[in-house]
């Protein structure tokens, strides 16, 4: 991954920052250039950092760069503000994951580009310990 | 718009061709299609290919294949729409003839997956998804379909009912000379196979293979097989922004338009080739095509409705699971198979009296889909 490509996604990835359409209020994560209403003006929108698992899978044949984590859980998560995103769910036995499980965002290493490339970070989610 | 007919089809068996290149495979299928069309002179070429840029470090395939066919000079372009590339390329070729711009188009698809390791193929597949927030999670194409599969099991069906999509494909593939896996597979074998991405079992996934398929399109005359309807549609790329992730809207939109063009209803279709790269994708495709009601496709397949002698035969040569799924070529295998059915030339796979056939392919998790409907003249 090139440095600029990584750098330009740092804020949304590190802070769960999306966009909200100034015309219709539709929210997007990740941001996109034009809203379905046709408007192209947006403001930043901070997503909730907790939510619940809607559906999930266990990746056993991972793509390149993710081998060391397999098997790992990837889930479709609905945040408390109603926004949805995809994320790994970590610090959990894959067999323990359930629909409706409460999860919260954590900052984690995602992958690294070999011994001398950039180390890439981002959000993952983990079960909320009540 | 001019009416368009399929004048020729050609394809090669799907397997691993260690000793042959992308161009070699394309040329063999293309020459077969041209010969089948009576040796006609083509005036332009569309080539569908998904992953040559990663697997062979090769782009600009249009020029490469025109040259390799001994026809440098022809207009030629690569069409890429993920695993829907073949169906979308066919749609583009149809438009070229329908518009009057071209009189004889060769549309061929080729993919050579055996040049890379399985984990590279897995990575290539997920390149169809948005990279920074979807693929970045480490999800795979199987993983995305698996999340839908789990929702479907919660609402509508048992695992073994969805798994029957693969079993029935294998049933239909027996005796198919171009199929990669032409043998029967029991539901127990599928359900006992290891998990690929829970709850999808390995034996519910299409495999890795090399293939090429081609068709020649011309203005329609008064005989043969015509293109009755052809449409492409897209959907939100991410599952996170779809109203109901279990509804493949891209497939639905493309199908509705293709049905309208063809002036047919789902009930008029005599056979369908659908995109079962994973069992759940085949099931959801049948529902989006209107060939089954929402939540009922798995049970329909587990019964006998989609068998060769059923109400709506599906994947009559094995589908992606058993015939094989060479990515960018797959959509054109489907259209070629439908053409054979409508010609009455499908041999042991023949659906008796088939007059209207449908081919549906999709890329990503149905972020793009092509639906092509063919009809025998005289219908």
Contacts between the chains, C-beta under 8 A, distances in Angstrom:
chain1	res1	chain2	res2	distance
A	9	B	132	5.3
A	12	B	133	7.9
A	13	B	132	7.9
A	13	B	133	7.9
A	13	B	136	7.9
A	28	B	241	7.8
A	29	B	133	7.5
A	29	B	240	7.8
A	30	B	130	7.6
A	30	B	132	6.5
A	30	B	133	4.6
A	54	B	151	7.9
A	55	B	147	4.4
A	55	B	148	7.5
A	55	B	150	4.9
A	55	B	151	5.0
A	56	B	147	6.4
A	56	B	150	7.0
A	57	B	139	7.5
A	57	B	142	7.9
A	57	B	143	4.5
A	57	B	144	7.9
A	57	B	146	3.7
A	57	B	147	5.3
A	57	B	150	7.0
A	57	B	197	4.6
A	57	B	198	5.5
A	57	B	199	7.8
A	57	B	200	7.7
A	58	B	195	6.8
A	58	B	197	6.5
A	58	B	198	4.3
A	59	B	138	6.1
A	59	B	139	6.6
A	59	B	140	5.9
A	59	B	143	5.1
A	59	B	197	5.8
A	60	B	194	7.5
A	60	B	195	5.9
A	60	B	196	6.3
A	60	B	197	6.5
A	60	B	198	7.8
A	61	B	118	7.3
A	61	B	119	7.2
A	61	B	122	5.7
A	61	B	140	6.6
A	61	B	142	7.2
A	61	B	196	6.1
A	61	B	197	7.4
A	62	B	119	7.4
A	62	B	122	7.3
A	62	B	138	5.9
A	62	B	140	6.9
A	63	B	119	6.8
A	63	B	122	5.1
A	63	B	123	4.2
A	63	B	126	5.5
A	63	B	135	7.2
A	63	B	138	6.7
A	63	B	140	6.0
A	64	B	119	5.7
A	64	B	120	6.7
A	64	B	122	7.9
A	64	B	123	4.7
A	65	B	138	7.9
A	66	B	138	4.0
A	67	B	119	7.5
A	69	B	138	6.7
A	72	B	138	6.4
A	74	B	137	5.3
A	74	B	138	6.4
A	74	B	139	4.4
A	74	B	143	5.4
A	74	B	147	7.7
A	75	B	147	7.6
A	76	B	147	5.4
A	76	B	239	6.2
A	76	B	240	6.5
A	76	B	245	7.6
A	83	B	240	7.9
A	84	B	240	3.9
A	84	B	241	7.3
A	85	B	133	7.3
A	85	B	240	5.6
A	86	B	133	7.2
A	86	B	134	5.9
A	86	B	137	5.0
A	86	B	139	6.2
A	86	B	238	7.3
A	86	B	239	7.3
A	86	B	240	6.2
A	87	B	137	5.8
A	88	B	137	5.7
A	88	B	138	6.1
A	94	B	198	7.5
A	99	B	154	7.3
A	110	B	136	6.5
A	110	B	138	7.5
A	111	B	138	7.8
A	122	B	136	6.5
